Amino acid sequence: MVSRILSCTISGLQAVPVFVELDITNGLPGLTIVGMGDTAVRESRERVLAALRNSGYELPPARVTVNLAPADLRKEGSRFDLPIALGILAALKAFPASALEGHLVMGELSLTGEIVGKEPAFPAALLARNRNLRGMILPGEMASEASLVEGCRPLRAGRLAELTEYLKGRGNLEAAQKPLVRKPDKGPDLAEVSGQILARRAMEIAAAGGHNILLMGPPGSGKTMLARCLPGILPRLGPDESMEVTAIHSIAGLLSAGQGLVDAPPFRSPHHTISNIGLVGGGTNPRPGEITLAHKGVLFLDEMSEFKRSALETLRQPVEDGKIIISRAARSICYPADFLLVGTTNPCPCGFLGHETRPCTCSPAAIMGYRRRISGPLLDRIDLIVQVRALGPETLQCEKRSEGSSSVFRRVEKARALQYSRFGKGPGSLNSRLTPERLREAIRLEKDHRRILEGAMKNLGMTARGYHRVLKVARTIADLEDEAFPSAEHLGEALGYRPILENPLRGF
């Protein structure tokens, strides 16, 4: 007696079909599961047998073999409990085998036969829709998450006995309903930021062109608040971006009950004690890290100089490429990591170098060591580096409100629309992601422009990467001002955000 039921496993960011094949033959009684399952899969044996027994089913004294095909793909999690149990019942003709044709089945079984589990259902729903399946059979919470995907037709299953009656044609299963979407909490508004005209301008440029930015200043100057205002001036995610980001958050277990599609740019703020794997992803069974969770959004590294240098150095490749490739002996996984990097740091260990009223107590050697925690190659990949000054009482007590996020958002949205009209909306269309060939099309360098750039190359020690990043920032400034091509003034402003690398005591 043989049965075959469709389920799935997660590989990278995609759900991969897995067929639960089951064979019952004469022999020494027992249940054997093969097909590269992890510990949770191997433990399914005890859960399934207890759930069947407590649901009123008696297994014959026979040998039961379960194969999770393809056998060379590693499977993990408890999602195969339900398809294994249904495979046994189908082989025993407890219900017609045709009842499960065209259905994707996932779920964990409790010892009492209750169908439970909280595994990534969104990628599975995408698989069901792409294969045009008749439906999905899932636990309640997973079915609710799967309902976010149009056309996958998820059904909520509560108990094994009730599901078996439905497959016999004697009952009904409730179709999952889309959850009521809760509006995300609003972050701080730029109107709450006092002064800091230069830093506000840099944040607007960063949002408009997707440029990485570093804010350097003493404690209490408003660096963190400025960074947390950034999501409020970023455009909402498009439909394709929203589906991709939602799938990432589903795999990471970050979709809470009742949450809809993620349509706001993610904002991730890991603590400086985070490990390398926690930041970029990996592990024995690779999982997405913070840079992937920040895909199409913001990765905020508060007190960037306090992060382990080895962790910061892992950012060099994804900052440049917009993805991270994690290689293991058996396989390689590519995770998307197209994020906007925002960092903050103090100018020195005590934080008061250059402060108008509080003297710095750090030695030159301590300052240089502190600055060198952020390497030159990583700094070279940051487009905007801004000095944030301490605020005086006259600024803090000023009753005039600053410009709010809504006004800045409209300018950012208009600038992005210009970029999309230039090269189409897709990967590499924002100014920060332009290839050298596309950059040449978007920039027209006159003689005075070339002289400015030649002088900057000599005086600032700019690398070729820094040269192109200045042009990209200038292109964004021109877009914010609705200019066809960057002017000398735009180039000058862009150069003002570049670091001076030779002497750490002079500032970044």
Secondary structure, 3 states (H helix, E strand, C coil): CEEEEEEEEEECCEEEEEEEEEEEECCCCEEEEECCECHHHHCHHHHHHHHHHHCCCCCCCCEEEEEEECCCCCECCCCCHHHHHHHHHHHCCCCCHHHHCCEEECCEECCCCEEECCCCCHHHHHHHHHCCCCEEEECHHHHHHHCCCCCCCEEECCEHHHHHHHHCCCCCCEECCCCCCCCCCCCCCHHHCCCCHHHHHHHHHHHHHCCCEEEECCCCCCHHHHHHHHHHHCCCCCHHHHHHHHHHHHHCCCCCCCCCCCCCCCEECCCCCCCHHHHHEECCCCEECHHHHCCCCEEEECCHHHCCHHHHHCCHHHHHHCEEEEECCCCEEEEECCCEEEEEECCCCCCCCCCCCCCCCCCHHHHHHHHCCCCHHHHCCCCEEEECCCCCHHHHCCCCCCCCHHHHHHHHHHHHHHHHHHHCCCCCCCHHHCCHHHHHHHCCCCHHHHHHHHHHHHHCCCCHHHHHHHHHHHHHHHHHCCCCCCCHHHHHHHHCCCCCCCCHHHCC
